[in-house]
């Protein structure tokens, strides 16, 4: 039973990582990266590593996507201020 849960968690990790790479829009990539962080936290919990799971939940699913979204927002805002380049 435990092996089946680990296999399902690994398949979810593979699917969400593939979706993060396949996404073209940076905002969508950040959101899928957040989902990947949650799925990795679930995998670490299944593998009986709760401290790693909590760290992954905080950093991988909250902090890193937030920083990426803020960076994308700043770049897009700066691009609008400068206007199109020739």
VEXSE-113186 format. One line per field, with one value per atom (N, C-alpha, C, O): atom name; x, y, z; residue in three letters; residue number from 0. Coordinates in nm, 3 decimals. Layout:
# VEXSE-113186
selum: c(CA,...);
x: c(X,...);
y: c(Y,...);
z: c(Z,...);
balum: c(ala,...);
lumdren: c(NUM,...);
***
This chain:
# VEXSE-113186
selum: c(N,CA,C,O,N,CA,C,O,N,CA,C,O,N,CA,C,O,N,CA,C,O,N,CA,C,O,N,CA,C,O,N,CA,C,O,N,CA,C,O,N,CA,C,O,N,CA,C,O,N,CA,C,O,N,CA,C,O,N,CA,C,O,N,CA,C,O,N,CA,C,O,N,CA,C,O,N,CA,C,O,N,CA,C,O,N,CA,C,O,N,CA,C,O,N,CA,C,O,N,CA,C,O,N,CA,C,O,N,CA,C,O,N,CA,C,O,N,CA,C,O,N,CA,C,O,N,CA,C,O,N,CA,C,O,N,CA,C,O,N,CA,C,O,N,CA,C,O,N,CA,C,O,N,CA,C,O,N,CA,C,O,N,CA,C,O,N,CA,C,O,N,CA,C,O,N,CA,C,O,N,CA,C,O,N,CA,C,O,N,CA,C,O,N,CA,C,O,N,CA,C,O,N,CA,C,O,N,CA,C,O,N,CA,C,O,N,CA,C,O,N,CA,C,O,N,CA,C,O,N,CA,C,O,N,CA,C,O,N,CA,C,O,N,CA,C,O,N,CA,C,O,N,CA,C,O,N,CA,C,O,N,CA,C,O,N,CA,C,O,N,CA,C,O,N,CA,C,O,N,CA,C,O,N,CA,C,O,N,CA,C,O,N,CA,C,O,N,CA,C,O,N,CA,C,O,N,CA,C,O,N,CA,C,O,N,CA,C,O,N,CA,C,O,N,CA,C,O,N,CA,C,O,N,CA,C,O,N,CA,C,O,N,CA,C,O,N,CA,C,O,N,CA,C,O,N,CA,C,O,N,CA,C,O,N,CA,C,O,N,CA,C,O,N,CA,C,O,N,CA,C,O,N,CA,C,O);
x: c(0.082,0.000,0.085,0.058,0.190,0.275,0.350,0.372,0.388,0.457,0.367,0.414,0.240,0.147,0.132,0.123,0.129,0.117,0.243,0.234,0.358,0.483,0.486,0.529,0.442,0.439,0.343,0.375,0.227,0.131,0.190,0.176,0.256,0.317,0.428,0.441,0.508,0.613,0.556,0.611,0.446,0.382,0.326,0.334,0.270,0.222,0.336,0.322,0.450,0.567,0.613,0.641,0.621,0.664,0.568,0.611,0.439,0.340,0.344,0.338,0.355,0.357,0.489,0.489,0.600,0.727,0.725,0.777,0.665,0.652,0.562,0.589,0.456,0.366,0.435,0.411,0.522,0.595,0.691,0.709,0.753,0.847,0.772,0.819,0.657,0.583,0.506,0.471,0.480,0.405,0.489,0.609,0.426,0.498,0.493,0.589,0.383,0.366,0.436,0.417,0.518,0.590,0.499,0.534,0.385,0.292,0.235,0.224,0.201,0.150,0.259,0.231,0.383,0.495,0.510,0.533,0.496,0.508,0.396,0.418,0.276,0.164,0.180,0.149,0.227,0.249,0.366,0.366,0.465,0.576,0.526,0.579,0.426,0.366,0.297,0.307,0.227,0.163,0.269,0.252,0.379,0.489,0.544,0.578,0.555,0.603,0.511,0.558,0.381,0.285,0.294,0.292,0.306,0.315,0.444,0.444,0.554,0.679,0.667,0.722,0.597,0.575,0.495,0.523,0.397,0.320,0.410,0.402,0.496,0.589,0.682,0.705,0.735,0.824,0.750,0.809,0.624,0.545,0.523,0.532,0.495,0.477,0.607,0.605,0.719,0.848,0.896,1.012,0.809,0.834,0.948,1.036,0.944,1.039,0.960,0.960,0.893,0.805,0.878,0.822,1.001,1.074,1.109,1.101,1.147,1.175,1.046,1.046,0.936,0.807,0.763,0.713,0.782,0.746,0.832,0.783,0.960,1.050,1.010,1.007,0.981,0.939,0.808,0.789,0.718,0.589,0.608,0.544,0.695,0.717,0.793,0.754,0.902,0.989,0.943,0.928,0.919,0.890,0.752,0.733,0.655,0.520,0.470,0.365,0.543,0.498,0.600,0.569,0.719,0.817,0.873,0.874,0.918,0.978,0.879,0.914,0.758,0.663,0.626,0.605,0.618,0.588,0.698,0.669,0.823,0.934,0.935,0.964,0.905,0.898,0.785,0.803,0.670,0.559,0.591,0.556,0.657,0.696,0.798,0.791,0.891,0.991,0.925,0.958,0.834,0.764,0.683,0.680,0.617,0.538,0.625,0.588,0.740,0.830,0.886,0.896,0.923,0.977,0.870,0.899,0.749,0.642,0.607,0.579,0.608,0.579,0.687,0.658,0.813,0.924,0.918,0.952,0.877,0.865,0.758,0.773,0.649,0.544,0.589,0.550,0.670,0.718,0.810,0.800,0.900,0.999,0.940,0.991,0.834,0.773,0.846,0.947,0.795,0.858,0.991,1.005,1.087,1.218,1.225,1.158,1.308,1.322,1.458,1.489);
y: c(-0.121,0.000,0.125,0.220,0.126,0.244,0.267,0.381,0.158,0.171,0.234,0.313,0.201,0.259,0.409,0.485,0.452,0.595,0.669,0.780,0.608,0.670,0.681,0.783,0.577,0.580,0.688,0.760,0.699,0.803,0.942,1.031,0.961,1.090,1.122,1.237,1.023,1.044,1.078,1.162,1.013,1.045,1.187,1.258,1.230,1.368,1.468,1.573,1.435,1.522,1.532,1.642,1.419,1.419,1.499,1.574,1.483,1.555,1.705,1.784,1.744,1.888,1.952,2.068,1.879,1.933,1.950,2.048,1.854,1.864,1.981,2.053,2.000,2.113,2.246,2.343,2.252,2.376,2.409,2.526,2.308,2.331,2.364,2.445,2.303,2.322,2.454,2.500,2.515,2.641,2.752,2.763,2.833,2.938,3.072,3.148,3.100,3.228,3.223,3.128,3.324,3.322,3.320,3.261,3.384,3.383,3.242,3.195,3.178,3.041,2.946,2.853,2.970,2.889,2.902,2.802,3.023,3.043,2.972,2.915,2.976,2.909,2.757,2.689,2.704,2.560,2.520,2.411,2.608,2.582,2.575,2.498,2.654,2.647,2.513,2.453,2.466,2.334,2.225,2.131,2.240,2.143,2.142,2.036,2.258,2.263,2.190,2.121,2.205,2.134,1.984,1.907,1.942,1.798,1.740,1.629,1.815,1.769,1.760,1.668,1.854,1.848,1.723,1.659,1.689,1.566,1.444,1.352,1.445,1.333,1.319,1.207,1.430,1.423,1.376,1.307,1.411,1.364,1.214,1.143,1.166,1.022,0.947,0.836,1.008,0.947,0.968,0.940,1.017,1.036,1.134,1.107,1.247,1.354,1.484,1.572,1.496,1.611,1.744,1.847,1.746,1.872,1.922,2.042,1.832,1.869,1.911,2.004,1.844,1.878,2.018,2.094,2.054,2.189,2.295,2.401,2.266,2.361,2.376,2.487,2.265,2.269,2.344,2.418,2.324,2.393,2.543,2.620,2.585,2.729,2.792,2.896,2.728,2.788,2.753,2.843,2.627,2.584,2.618,2.637,2.626,2.653,2.793,2.833,2.867,3.002,3.109,3.202,3.097,3.205,3.218,3.328,3.109,3.115,3.161,3.250,3.105,3.158,3.304,3.379,3.344,3.484,3.575,3.679,3.538,3.619,3.622,3.726,3.511,3.509,3.597,3.669,3.592,3.677,3.825,3.906,3.860,3.999,4.044,4.157,3.958,3.992,4.009,4.102,3.922,3.933,4.062,4.131,4.094,4.217,4.340,4.432,4.341,4.456,4.470,4.581,4.359,4.364,4.413,4.496,4.362,4.406,4.553,4.624,4.599,4.739,4.829,4.934,4.788,4.867,4.871,4.972,4.761,4.757,4.851,4.910,4.868,4.961,5.105,5.189,5.136,5.273,5.318,5.430,5.229,5.264,5.268,5.339,5.194,5.190,5.096,5.036,5.081,4.988,5.043,5.162,4.953,4.992,4.961,4.870,5.037,5.014,4.964,4.939);
z: c(0.000,0.000,0.000,-0.074,0.084,0.092,-0.039,-0.079,-0.104,-0.232,-0.338,-0.420,-0.336,-0.432,-0.410,-0.506,-0.285,-0.254,-0.301,-0.353,-0.281,-0.326,-0.478,-0.532,-0.547,-0.694,-0.744,-0.838,-0.681,-0.721,-0.697,-0.781,-0.583,-0.553,-0.653,-0.698,-0.689,-0.788,-0.925,-0.997,-0.962,-1.090,-1.089,-1.190,-0.976,-0.965,-0.975,-1.037,-0.914,-0.923,-1.068,-1.117,-1.136,-1.276,-1.363,-1.451,-1.341,-1.421,-1.396,-1.491,-1.270,-1.241,-1.284,-1.326,-1.276,-1.325,-1.476,-1.529,-1.545,-1.690,-1.728,-1.825,-1.653,-1.680,-1.654,-1.726,-1.553,-1.525,-1.638,-1.673,-1.694,-1.804,-1.933,-2.013,-1.954,-2.079,-2.083,-2.192,-1.970,-1.969,-2.033,-2.007,-2.115,-2.187,-2.114,-2.119,-2.048,-1.978,-1.843,-1.768,-1.810,-1.682,-1.560,-1.458,-1.568,-1.455,-1.435,-1.322,-1.544,-1.536,-1.486,-1.410,-1.527,-1.478,-1.328,-1.259,-1.276,-1.131,-1.056,-0.949,-1.111,-1.045,-1.048,-0.950,-1.160,-1.169,-1.078,-1.021,-1.065,-0.973,-0.829,-0.749,-0.797,-0.665,-0.643,-0.536,-0.744,-0.736,-0.721,-0.644,-0.794,-0.783,-0.641,-0.588,-0.578,-0.440,-0.344,-0.253,-0.364,-0.278,-0.299,-0.203,-0.425,-0.454,-0.397,-0.344,-0.406,-0.345,-0.194,-0.133,-0.133,0.012,0.049,0.150,-0.033,-0.009,-0.022,0.058,-0.125,-0.142,-0.022,0.025,0.026,0.142,0.266,0.350,0.279,0.392,0.382,0.482,0.262,0.241,0.272,0.325,0.239,0.265,0.408,0.440,0.494,0.637,0.665,0.747,0.595,0.619,0.642,0.556,0.758,0.778,0.785,0.745,0.835,0.840,0.700,0.673,0.613,0.474,0.405,0.324,0.437,0.376,0.416,0.333,0.543,0.586,0.519,0.480,0.507,0.438,0.292,0.239,0.227,0.088,0.072,-0.024,0.165,0.160,0.172,0.101,0.262,0.282,0.166,0.114,0.128,0.027,-0.115,-0.198,-0.141,-0.277,-0.327,-0.447,-0.239,-0.286,-0.253,-0.301,-0.171,-0.136,-0.172,-0.247,-0.121,-0.134,-0.276,-0.332,-0.334,-0.467,-0.574,-0.653,-0.581,-0.680,-0.657,-0.752,-0.530,-0.501,-0.553,-0.614,-0.531,-0.581,-0.734,-0.793,-0.797,-0.943,-0.996,-1.094,-0.931,-0.973,-0.956,-1.041,-0.847,-0.827,-0.930,-0.979,-0.965,-1.067,-1.204,-1.277,-1.239,-1.367,-1.371,-1.472,-1.261,-1.254,-1.273,-1.345,-1.209,-1.219,-1.360,-1.412,-1.422,-1.558,-1.655,-1.742,-1.642,-1.732,-1.711,-1.807,-1.586,-1.558,-1.615,-1.672,-1.599,-1.652,-1.805,-1.865,-1.867,-2.012,-2.064,-2.171,-1.988,-2.028,-2.015,-2.096,-1.913,-1.893,-2.006,-2.055,-2.046,-2.147,-2.287,-2.374,-2.309,-2.440,-2.532,-2.495,-2.653,-2.747,-2.797,-2.824,-2.810,-2.862,-3.010,-3.060,-3.080,-3.224,-3.255,-3.372);
balum: c(unk,unk,unk,unk,unk,unk,unk,unk,unk,unk,unk,unk,unk,unk,unk,unk,unk,unk,unk,unk,unk,unk,unk,unk,unk,unk,unk,unk,unk,unk,unk,unk,unk,unk,unk,unk,unk,unk,unk,unk,unk,unk,unk,unk,unk,unk,unk,unk,unk,unk,unk,unk,unk,unk,unk,unk,unk,unk,unk,unk,unk,unk,unk,unk,unk,unk,unk,unk,unk,unk,unk,unk,unk,unk,unk,unk,unk,unk,unk,unk,unk,unk,unk,unk,unk,unk,unk,unk,unk,unk,unk,unk,unk,unk,unk,unk,unk,unk,unk,unk,unk,unk,unk,unk,unk,unk,unk,unk,unk,unk,unk,unk,unk,unk,unk,unk,unk,unk,unk,unk,unk,unk,unk,unk,unk,unk,unk,unk,unk,unk,unk,unk,unk,unk,unk,unk,unk,unk,unk,unk,unk,unk,unk,unk,unk,unk,unk,unk,unk,unk,unk,unk,unk,unk,unk,unk,unk,unk,unk,unk,unk,unk,unk,unk,unk,unk,unk,unk,unk,unk,unk,unk,unk,unk,unk,unk,unk,unk,unk,unk,unk,unk,unk,unk,unk,unk,unk,unk,unk,unk,unk,unk,unk,unk,unk,unk,unk,unk,unk,unk,unk,unk,unk,unk,unk,unk,unk,unk,unk,unk,unk,unk,unk,unk,unk,unk,unk,unk,unk,unk,unk,unk,unk,unk,unk,unk,unk,unk,unk,unk,unk,unk,unk,unk,unk,unk,unk,unk,unk,unk,unk,unk,unk,unk,unk,unk,unk,unk,unk,unk,unk,unk,unk,unk,unk,unk,unk,unk,unk,unk,unk,unk,unk,unk,unk,unk,unk,unk,unk,unk,unk,unk,unk,unk,unk,unk,unk,unk,unk,unk,unk,unk,unk,unk,unk,unk,unk,unk,unk,unk,unk,unk,unk,unk,unk,unk,unk,unk,unk,unk,unk,unk,unk,unk,unk,unk,unk,unk,unk,unk,unk,unk,unk,unk,unk,unk,unk,unk,unk,unk,unk,unk,unk,unk,unk,unk,unk,unk,unk,unk,unk,unk,unk,unk,unk,unk,unk,unk,unk,unk,unk,unk,unk,unk);
lumdren: c(0,0,0,0,1,1,1,1,2,2,2,2,3,3,3,3,4,4,4,4,5,5,5,5,6,6,6,6,7,7,7,7,8,8,8,8,9,9,9,9,10,10,10,10,11,11,11,11,12,12,12,12,13,13,13,13,14,14,14,14,15,15,15,15,16,16,16,16,17,17,17,17,18,18,18,18,19,19,19,19,20,20,20,20,21,21,21,21,22,22,22,22,23,23,23,23,24,24,24,24,25,25,25,25,26,26,26,26,27,27,27,27,28,28,28,28,29,29,29,29,30,30,30,30,31,31,31,31,32,32,32,32,33,33,33,33,34,34,34,34,35,35,35,35,36,36,36,36,37,37,37,37,38,38,38,38,39,39,39,39,40,40,40,40,41,41,41,41,42,42,42,42,43,43,43,43,44,44,44,44,45,45,45,45,46,46,46,46,47,47,47,47,48,48,48,48,49,49,49,49,50,50,50,50,51,51,51,51,52,52,52,52,53,53,53,53,54,54,54,54,55,55,55,55,56,56,56,56,57,57,57,57,58,58,58,58,59,59,59,59,60,60,60,60,61,61,61,61,62,62,62,62,63,63,63,63,64,64,64,64,65,65,65,65,66,66,66,66,67,67,67,67,68,68,68,68,69,69,69,69,70,70,70,70,71,71,71,71,72,72,72,72,73,73,73,73,74,74,74,74,75,75,75,75,76,76,76,76,77,77,77,77,78,78,78,78,79,79,79,79,80,80,80,80,81,81,81,81,82,82,82,82,83,83,83,83,84,84,84,84,85,85,85,85);
***
